[in-house]
Structures are given as structure tokens and as C-alpha cells.
Amino acid sequence: MYRMARLRGSAHLAAAAAFLHGRKHRIAVQQRYIDRSNIHSWNSIITELARSGDLIEALKAFSSLRKSDLKPNRSTFPCAIKSCSALADLSSGKQAHQQAIIFGYAFDLFVSSALIDMYSKCRKLYDARNMFDEIPHRNVVSWTSMINGYVQNDCAREALLLFKDHLA
């Protein structure tokens, strides 16, 4: 535990060390050693929980962050939204989308691409396409997210048409 205490000042190192251990230890370390007054610590925790497959815990951490006085940043939303995608949790995904709108990140390319993916995986292609169409400056990630959404939902024709639009 002495080594963990020395990591308290480094959000990324503390989060990484926490996730080298088992799930039970990760949650204990998250509660005890991570600086909860630092958005980067929160982002590290949410990211590592999502990466390790603790998707519900990642969403709980996102919810706890939202109850704090900290303002999420553009790095906060993609992992929370990806957790919603993996769980096919449309309700939590819509809440994260609303929060992204409130904080001005809904049209960030990585946030919007995560939203497209989430709506697609929840079989809400209309919402995914609306999100895609509203992105002012698309990149390969946003195009790929929408094309994959069509493919995952057995809409090969739409995927091919969108791919052709992308090439044009």
C-alpha cells in the first residue's frame, strides 16, 4: 500500500497500478487513492473500468463524476458512451448524449462518433444518422462509425451508398 500512496499525485499511474490487480482491488483503489478533485483522474478511472470490461462500474463512475462539482471534458464522454454501447443501454446513452450537449461536446468528432456507434448498437439508426448528418466536419472515424452502424444492422445497401458518398 505504501507504493500506491506514493502514486496519489499521478492520476494515470495510480489508475494503471489499480488496474493491474483484480476487480475488487480496483474498486478499493478507486475509492481510496484516486484524486477525485481532478478530472484526469476521473477520466482514467472511467477509461480503465471500460477497458477492463467493468462497464457497469464505468457508468457508475461517470454518474459519480456528474454528481461532483467537476466539469467533464472532451475525454470523459467517449468511454462512458462506449460503455453504454457495449451494454446496449440506450437510456444511459441518451443521458450521456444530453450531458455532452450541455457541456458543448456533442459535435466533438470522438464524442459524436461514439454516439453514432451507441445509437447503432441500440438499433436506433435514425438517431445515429441524424447525429452523423449534424457533424459539421466529418473525419474517417465518423464515416466509419456510420458505415459500421449500417452493416451491424443488416443495411448493406445504405452502408455501400454512404461509402460511395465518402469516396466522392
Residue pairs with C-beta under 8 A, 6 or more apart in sequence:
3 17
4 14
4 17
4 18
4 29
4 33
5 33
7 13
7 14
7 17
7 33
8 14
8 33
8 35
9 35
11 34
11 35
11 38
11 40
11 41
11 43
11 44
12 40
12 44
14 29
14 33
14 34
14 35
14 41
14 44
15 34
15 41
15 44
15 45
15 47
15 48
16 44
16 48
17 29
18 25
18 26
18 29
18 30
18 33
18 34
18 48
19 26
19 48
19 51
19 52
21 29
23 52
23 54
26 48
26 49
26 52
26 54
27 57
30 45
30 49
30 61
34 41
34 42
34 44
34 45
35 41
36 42
36 68
37 70
38 70
39 65
39 70
39 71
39 72
39 73
39 76
42 61
42 65
42 68
42 70
42 72
42 76
43 73
43 75
43 76
43 79
45 61
46 58
46 61
46 62
46 65
46 76
46 79
46 80
46 83
47 58
47 79
49 55
49 57
49 58
49 61
49 83
50 58
50 79
50 80
50 82
50 83
50 86
55 83
55 86
55 87
56 83
56 87
58 79
58 80
58 83
59 80
59 83
59 84
59 87
59 89
59 92
62 76
62 80
62 83
62 96
65 72
65 76
66 72
66 99
71 103
72 99
72 103
72 105
73 105
74 105
74 108
74 110
74 111
77 96
77 99
77 100
77 105
77 108
77 111
77 114
78 110
78 111
78 113
78 114
80 96
81 93
81 96
81 97
81 100
81 111
81 114
81 115
81 117
81 118
82 114
82 117
82 118
83 89
83 92
84 90
84 92
84 93
84 96
84 118
85 93
85 114
85 117
85 118
85 121
85 122
86 121
88 121
88 122
89 122
90 118
90 119
90 122
90 124
93 115
93 118
93 119
93 122
96 118
97 106
97 115
97 118
100 106
100 108
100 111
100 115
105 111
106 112
106 115
107 134
107 135
107 136
109 135
109 137
109 138
109 139
109 141
109 142
110 141
112 131
112 132
112 134
112 135
112 142
113 141
113 142
113 144
113 145
114 145
115 128
115 131
116 128
116 131
116 132
116 142
116 145
116 146
116 149
117 128
117 145
117 148
117 149
119 125
119 127
119 128
119 131
119 149
120 128
120 145
120 146
120 148
120 149
120 150
120 152
120 153
121 149
121 152
123 153
125 149
125 150
125 153
125 155
128 146
128 149
129 146
132 138
132 142
132 145
132 146
135 142
143 162
143 166
146 162
147 159
147 162
147 163
147 166
148 159
150 156
150 158
150 159
150 162
151 159
